[in-house]
């Protein structure tokens, strides 16, 4: 994937050679990386204090899984979900190698310009690589355009922007998070209940309770922005706004 990093890997393991782009897109690589676990060696807070973020991720050991009994039931969709911002950042370098363009410039040329999006603020690593794992700042109106693009199957104003097959694959389940939530290619997949009915959505979920949602059944896109960063109950708060007010009003 990234030979210049592979030549100097710590914790070498032949299973690292089998890691794919899809593993990082679905938060299911075998690397010991879990942002929801403060003790994880790959937790994103440890990544931010070193210079080479991709090397930090690829140097991680393979994750082990303790289990009860000799038999292990395979996970749904064949993947173990483990939220790993660093793995998605590593795709910034992969994308640059594949396209010959830095990820932010490629996104502007191939996506944002077509949607009329010009005000974009990226976070960059110490090596000046765009952070594709988070931190991107867009206006609510521009986030709505991206949600609508995917709800339209990759078309915008009758122009094809994203391949329809890619949109379909991105919003299908590839990993199970919990009993209520699955994961596509960087899209969360979940049903939201309102007024006694359940509505399936694919959505982005950001720090502070920010949400960018698409409901195919309702032909609806919803943007909820919040600055309740790193606070307890942030997502519960915005989900209550969604179910008790927005969906309740739209789905009558």
Residue pairs with C-beta under 8 A, 6 or more apart in sequence:
1 19
1 20
1 21
1 94
2 54
2 58
2 90
2 93
2 94
2 97
5 54
5 55
5 58
6 16
6 17
6 58
8 55
9 16
9 58
9 59
10 59
11 59
11 60
11 61
11 62
13 61
13 62
15 30
15 62
16 31
16 58
16 62
19 29
19 30
19 31
21 91
21 94
22 174
22 185
23 29
23 30
23 79
23 87
24 84
24 87
24 88
24 90
24 91
25 88
25 91
25 174
25 185
25 186
26 79
26 81
26 174
26 175
26 183
26 184
26 185
27 81
27 82
27 83
27 84
27 87
27 88
27 175
27 183
28 79
28 80
28 81
28 82
28 174
28 175
29 82
29 84
29 87
30 62
30 63
31 42
31 57
31 58
31 60
31 61
31 62
31 63
31 84
31 87
32 40
32 41
32 42
32 60
32 61
32 62
32 63
32 64
33 40
33 41
33 42
33 43
33 57
33 60
33 63
33 82
33 84
33 86
33 87
34 40
34 42
34 43
34 82
34 83
34 84
35 43
35 44
35 83
35 84
35 85
36 83
37 43
38 45
41 60
41 61
42 56
42 57
42 60
42 84
42 86
44 84
44 85
44 86
44 133
46 56
47 53
47 56
47 57
47 85
47 86
47 89
50 56
50 126
51 125
51 126
51 127
52 126
52 127
53 86
53 89
53 90
53 125
53 126
53 127
53 129
54 89
54 90
54 92
54 93
54 129
56 86
57 84
57 86
57 87
57 89
57 90
58 90
63 82
65 72
65 80
75 81
75 175
75 176
76 173
76 175
76 176
76 182
77 173
77 174
77 175
77 176
77 182
79 174
79 175
79 176
80 175
81 175
81 176
81 177
81 183
85 133
85 134
86 133
87 133
88 132
88 133
88 134
88 186
89 125
89 129
89 131
89 132
89 133
91 103
91 132
91 133
92 103
92 125
92 129
92 130
92 131
92 132
92 133
93 129
95 103
95 106
95 132
96 102
96 103
96 106
96 129
99 106
101 109
102 129
102 130
103 129
103 130
103 132
104 120
104 122
104 130
107 120
108 120
111 117
111 161
111 162
112 118
112 120
112 142
114 156
114 159
114 161
115 142
115 145
115 146
115 149
115 156
115 161
116 145
117 138
117 142
117 145
119 138
119 139
119 142
120 136
120 137
120 138
120 142
121 136
121 137
121 138
122 130
122 131
122 135
122 136
122 137
123 130
123 131
123 134
123 135
123 136
124 130
124 131
125 131
134 206
134 207
138 146
140 223
140 225
143 204
143 212
143 223
144 212
144 221
144 223
145 156
146 212
147 204
147 212
147 213
147 214
147 221
147 222
147 223
148 156
148 214
148 221
149 155
149 156
149 161
149 162
150 162
150 167
150 170
150 171
150 187
150 202
150 214
151 214
151 216
151 219
151 220
151 221
153 164
153 167
153 168
154 160
154 161
154 162
154 163
154 164
154 166
154 167
155 161
155 164
169 184
169 185
170 184
170 185
170 186
170 187
170 202
171 184
171 185
171 187
171 189
171 202
172 184
172 189
173 182
173 183
173 184
173 189
174 182
174 183
174 184
174 185
175 182
175 183
176 182
176 183
177 183
177 188
180 190
180 191
181 188
181 189
181 190
182 188
182 189
182 190
183 189
184 202
186 204
187 202
187 203
187 204
188 202
188 203
188 204
188 205
189 200
189 201
189 202
190 200
190 201
190 203
191 198
191 199
191 200
191 201
192 198
192 199
192 201
192 239
192 242
192 243
192 247
193 199
193 243
194 242
194 243
194 244
194 247
194 248
194 251
195 247
195 248
195 251
195 252
197 251
199 215
199 217
199 218
199 247
199 251
200 215
200 216
200 217
201 213
201 214
201 215
202 213
202 214
202 216
203 211
203 212
203 213
203 214
204 210
204 211
204 212
204 213
205 211
205 235
206 212
207 229
207 230
207 234
208 226
208 227
208 228
208 229
208 230
208 231
208 234
209 224
209 226
209 228
209 234
209 235
209 237
209 238
210 224
210 225
210 226
210 238
211 222
211 223
211 224
211 235
211 238
211 239
211 242
212 221
212 222
212 223
213 221
213 222
213 223
213 224
213 242
214 220
214 221
214 222
215 221
215 222
215 247
218 247
218 250
218 251
220 250
222 242
222 246
224 238
224 241
224 242
224 246
226 234
226 237
226 238
228 234
228 237
